[in-house]
Amino acid sequence: MNREILKLRILLWGGLFLLVVFFVYKSIVPSGHISYKYDFSKRNSFISRLSPSDRVLQIENGEQGVIGDPVYFSLRTSRPFNSALMTIKYRNNNQEQNPLVESGFLADAKAWRYKLEPVENYFLNVIEDNWESLERDGLKLYINPEASSTYQAVDDFLKSPPASDKIATYNYSFDTNYILDNYASSSKILTIEKELRADYQFFTYIDNEDLYFKFVFEDINQNKDSDDIDLFLYFNNQLIQSKHLDDDGISEDSGEIAEEREIIYDLVNMPSGAYKIELRAGDDVLTKSIETKQNKLSFINKIWISDQALEDFSVITDSDVVHFQTTNPGSLQNIKLSSSTVNLDETFRQFSQETNGSSTEIIFEKGDIIIAGNGVFSFSGEEFLNPRIKKVDSNYDIDDSSIDYILARYQTPEETNNLKTQHLEFDISGAYREDSKYSFLISIPGLKADDEIDDSITIDEIEFDLYGVSLFEKILSIFNKNEK
């Protein structure tokens, strides 16, 4: 009897030991590699369900439909990793309505910036079947059969590109020497006194003149988050200079207005061309004013004009579609665009309107409004500047005969039995991770839950292969440090 009890104890302790070893193994991942898969048949401990609930359909037969953009999910891991291979299986139920699908991770929580990679670009799928293509190290050059010049290699194109208005890009930054014809500098100071809230980016231009900008900031302390302010200056997509202001030191969400603070750029002997300035700041940060010696200034993609006292002002844009939103009931209004009017009659809801795609004046009755689009926004036609090459995004016109060449980092998804598969590689070594979770999203620009159009995306499976430092590599690095 004692021997049987001893055997049972050994068996139980042995089982407990193996269970502990299993969980320790799963926790530290000694090999540095682990995989997680969510097939929508049951809840997953590592990959969360898609949210919010009003942008997805009920899970049926191991699949879930996405009806609104964007949707989010989290990846829970026991430790940080350096890289991730995401495999997504899906069906695009209306490719022409949803030409672009992307997915990626939260890289910067303060600026709410996600690093996205292409899942599918319907326009490039069509172009791949009809245009000649060249490839080098994952970079593809598509050549229109009607193009006046041809190239034998991608490097030939990069060394001697055609005019920028003949080129479009996707998932690739193509540096060109942008020069404005008949540009004349001005001795006048341009002052923007419309209050801007949170982060933004804008283009400016110089030619044989100093680059001068003075920013005045204010912290309104409506939340408890740290409100550091970072400004970055770029030329040809290269960082030239950065400036930083620490949080004002008020840690409570008291609504106490902090003292105004300044950042100044004053640079001489800079090369002629287009520059980009980027502000990274939270929603508590107001830009009270911007003073500059430059006479060109256009905000990129989005701007939050928070000045509640502002009335009857206008903005110029080249966006194909413009989106409007406000969180302030006092800012509900009618917005005029050329021959159309948008009735902004609900807070927190995004309203959209197509434009003529070239130069559209938008007239507002009130301020405290968020404006977004795929182009730029200026407060006057004289300030307008867009040095960017056309993008093959969700608003691209595939029949645009002016485009002869497309540069893209893109792979067409695999397709089997009407189910598409795409593999996305991410460097997550610097990704935002909180409570042991990485945040991901799936983006389908233009997909709306309330438009009654049958244009959903059906997700069948999401899988991650994660790679990081192995236990052996970690021990070896500690050993090498101790030796030094």
Backbone hydrogen bonds, N-H to C=O, Kabsch-Sander energy under -0.5 kcal/mol:
donor,donor_aa,acceptor,acceptor_aa,energy
5,I,1,M,-2.3
6,L,2,N,-2.4
7,K,3,R,-2.3
8,L,4,E,-2.3
9,R,5,I,-2.6
10,I,6,L,-2.7
11,L,7,K,-2.6
12,L,8,L,-2.7
13,W,9,R,-3.2
14,G,10,I,-2.6
15,G,11,L,-2.4
16,L,12,L,-2.7
17,F,13,W,-2.6
18,L,14,G,-2.4
19,L,15,G,-2.3
20,V,16,L,-2.5
21,V,17,F,-2.7
22,F,18,L,-2.4
23,F,19,L,-2.3
24,V,20,V,-2.6
25,Y,21,V,-2.6
26,K,22,F,-2.5
27,S,23,F,-1.8
28,I,24,V,-2.7
29,V,25,Y,-2.2
32,G,29,V,-1.9
34,I,466,L,-1.7
36,Y,464,F,-2.4
38,Y,462,I,-3.0
48,S,46,F,-0.6
48,S,74,S,-2.4
51,S,72,Y,-1.8
55,R,52,P,-1.8
56,V,53,S,-1.0
57,L,65,G,-2.8
60,E,63,E,-2.3
63,E,60,E,-1.0
64,Q,459,I,-2.0
66,V,457,I,-3.3
67,I,55,R,-2.8
67,I,65,G,-0.5
68,G,55,R,-1.5
69,D,447,L,-1.8
71,V,442,I,-2.0
72,Y,51,S,-3.4
73,F,440,F,-2.3
75,L,438,Y,-2.7
76,R,46,F,-3.4
76,R,74,S,-0.5
77,T,436,S,-2.6
82,N,467,Y,-2.0
83,S,467,Y,-2.2
84,A,426,F,-2.4
85,L,465,D,-2.6
86,M,84,A,-0.6
86,M,424,L,-3.1
87,T,85,L,-0.5
87,T,463,E,-2.8
88,I,86,M,-0.5
88,I,422,Q,-2.3
89,K,461,E,-2.6
90,Y,420,K,-2.3
91,R,458,T,-2.2
93,N,91,R,-0.9
93,N,456,S,-1.6
98,N,94,N,-2.4
101,V,120,E,-2.7
102,E,443,S,-2.5
103,S,117,E,-2.2
104,G,441,L,-1.7
105,F,115,K,-1.2
106,L,439,S,-2.5
107,A,105,F,-0.7
107,A,113,R,-2.4
108,D,113,R,-1.8
112,W,108,D,-0.6
113,R,108,D,-2.3
114,Y,112,W,-0.5
115,K,105,F,-2.8
116,L,114,Y,-0.8
117,E,103,S,-2.7
119,V,101,V,-2.8
120,E,101,V,-2.3
122,Y,99,P,-3.4
125,N,121,N,-1.9
126,V,122,Y,-2.1
127,I,123,F,-2.5
128,E,124,L,-2.6
129,D,125,N,-1.0
129,D,126,V,-0.6
130,N,126,V,-0.7
130,N,127,I,-1.0
131,W,127,I,-2.9
132,E,143,I,-1.6
134,L,141,L,-2.3
136,R,139,L,-2.3
139,L,136,R,-2.2
140,K,138,G,-0.6
140,K,408,A,-3.1
141,L,134,L,-2.9
142,Y,140,K,-0.5
142,Y,406,I,-3.0
143,I,132,E,-3.1
144,N,142,Y,-0.5
144,N,404,D,-3.0
147,A,144,N,-2.3
157,F,153,A,-1.4
158,L,154,V,-2.3
159,K,155,D,-2.1
160,S,156,D,-1.7
166,K,163,A,-2.1
167,I,164,S,-1.5
168,A,405,Y,-2.1
169,T,390,K,-2.3
170,Y,407,L,-2.1
174,F,172,Y,-0.7
175,D,173,S,-0.7
178,Y,176,T,-1.5
181,D,179,I,-0.6
183,Y,180,L,-1.0
190,L,188,K,-0.6
190,L,292,T,-2.9
191,T,189,I,-0.5
192,I,290,I,-3.0
193,E,191,T,-0.7
195,E,193,E,-0.5
196,L,287,T,-2.0
197,R,304,W,-2.5
198,A,285,V,-2.7
199,D,281,A,-0.6
200,Y,279,L,-1.2
202,F,277,I,-2.2
203,F,298,S,-2.9
204,T,275,Y,-2.4
205,Y,296,K,-0.5
206,I,273,G,-1.9
211,L,267,L,-2.9
212,Y,210,D,-0.7
213,F,265,Y,-2.5
214,K,291,E,-2.7
215,F,263,I,-3.0
216,V,289,S,-2.1
217,F,215,F,-0.5
217,F,261,R,-3.4
218,E,286,L,-2.2
220,I,218,E,-0.6
220,I,284,D,-2.7
229,I,245,L,-2.8
230,D,280,R,-1.9
231,L,243,K,-2.8
232,F,278,E,-2.3
233,L,241,Q,-2.9
234,Y,276,K,-3.1
235,F,238,Q,-2.3
236,N,274,A,-0.6
238,Q,235,F,-1.6
240,I,233,L,-3.5
241,Q,233,L,-1.2
243,K,231,L,-2.4
245,L,229,I,-2.7
251,S,249,G,-0.9
254,S,252,E,-1.4
255,G,221,N,-3.0
258,A,219,D,-2.6
261,R,217,F,-2.1
263,I,215,F,-1.8
265,Y,213,F,-3.0
266,D,264,I,-0.5
267,L,211,L,-2.7
273,G,206,I,-2.4
275,Y,204,T,-2.6
276,K,234,Y,-2.1
277,I,202,F,-2.5
278,E,232,F,-2.6
279,L,200,Y,-3.2
280,R,230,D,-2.8
280,R,278,E,-0.5
281,A,279,L,-0.6
285,V,282,G,-1.6
286,L,218,E,-3.3
286,L,284,D,-0.5
287,T,196,L,-3.5
288,K,216,V,-2.5
288,K,286,L,-0.8
289,S,216,V,-1.1
290,I,192,I,-2.0
291,E,214,K,-2.5
292,T,190,L,-2.2
293,K,212,Y,-1.3
294,Q,212,Y,-0.6
297,L,383,E,-2.2
298,S,203,F,-1.9
299,F,377,F,-3.2
300,I,201,Q,-2.7
301,N,299,F,-0.6
301,N,375,G,-2.7
302,K,300,I,-2.7
303,I,371,I,-2.4
305,I,303,I,-0.7
305,I,369,I,-2.2
306,S,195,E,-1.5
306,S,304,W,-1.1
307,D,195,E,-1.0
308,Q,306,S,-0.7
310,L,307,D,-1.0
312,D,365,E,-1.1
313,F,364,F,-1.2
315,V,362,I,-2.1
316,I,378,S,-3.2
317,T,360,T,-2.2
318,D,376,V,-1.0
322,V,353,Q,-2.8
323,H,372,A,-3.2
324,F,351,F,-3.2
325,Q,370,I,-1.6
331,S,328,N,-2.2
332,L,329,P,-1.2
333,Q,344,L,-1.3
335,I,333,Q,-0.5
335,I,342,V,-3.0
336,K,363,I,-2.0
337,L,340,S,-2.9
338,S,361,E,-1.0
340,S,337,L,-3.3
342,V,335,I,-3.3
343,N,341,T,-0.6
344,L,333,Q,-2.4
344,L,342,V,-1.1
345,D,343,N,-1.5
348,F,326,T,-3.2
349,R,346,E,-0.6
351,F,324,F,-2.8
353,Q,322,V,-2.1
355,T,320,D,-2.8
357,G,319,S,-0.6
360,T,317,T,-3.1
362,I,315,V,-3.2
363,I,336,K,-2.6
363,I,361,E,-0.5
364,F,313,F,-3.1
364,F,362,I,-0.5
367,G,310,L,-1.1
368,D,305,I,-1.2
369,I,305,I,-2.2
370,I,325,Q,-3.4
371,I,303,I,-2.8
371,I,369,I,-0.5
372,A,323,H,-2.2
373,G,301,N,-2.5
374,N,321,V,-0.6
377,F,299,F,-2.4
378,S,316,I,-2.5
384,F,380,S,-0.6
384,F,381,G,-0.7
390,K,167,I,-0.7
392,V,169,T,-2.7
393,D,391,K,-1.6
396,Y,393,D,-1.8
398,I,396,Y,-0.8
400,D,397,D,-2.0
401,S,399,D,-0.8
403,I,400,D,-1.1
404,D,166,K,-2.1
404,D,402,S,-0.6
405,Y,166,K,-2.0
406,I,142,Y,-2.0
407,L,168,A,-2.2
408,A,140,K,-2.2
409,R,170,Y,-1.6
410,Y,408,A,-0.8
414,E,421,T,-2.4
416,T,419,L,-2.6
419,L,416,T,-1.7
420,K,90,Y,-3.0
420,K,418,N,-0.5
421,T,414,E,-2.5
422,Q,88,I,-2.1
424,L,86,M,-3.2
426,F,84,A,-2.8
428,I,82,N,-1.3
428,I,426,F,-0.9
429,S,82,N,-1.1
431,A,428,I,-1.2
432,Y,106,L,-2.1
434,E,437,K,-2.0
437,K,434,E,-1.4
438,Y,75,L,-2.6
439,S,432,Y,-0.6
440,F,73,F,-3.1
441,L,104,G,-2.2
442,I,71,V,-2.6
443,S,102,E,-3.3
447,L,444,I,-2.2
448,K,446,G,-0.5
451,D,448,K,-0.8
455,D,453,I,-1.7
457,I,66,V,-2.0
458,T,91,R,-2.6
459,I,64,Q,-3.1
459,I,457,I,-0.6
460,D,89,K,-2.9
460,D,458,T,-0.5
461,E,89,K,-1.6
462,I,38,Y,-2.4
463,E,87,T,-2.5
464,F,36,Y,-3.1
465,D,85,L,-2.1
466,L,34,I,-3.1
466,L,464,F,-0.5
467,Y,83,S,-2.5
468,G,32,G,-2.7
471,L,30,P,-3.0
472,F,30,P,-0.6
474,K,470,S,-2.3
475,I,471,L,-2.5
476,L,472,F,-2.5
477,S,473,E,-2.2
478,I,474,K,-2.0
479,F,475,I,-2.4
480,N,476,L,-2.4
481,K,477,S,-2.0
482,N,478,I,-2.2
483,E,479,F,-1.8
484,K,480,N,-1.4
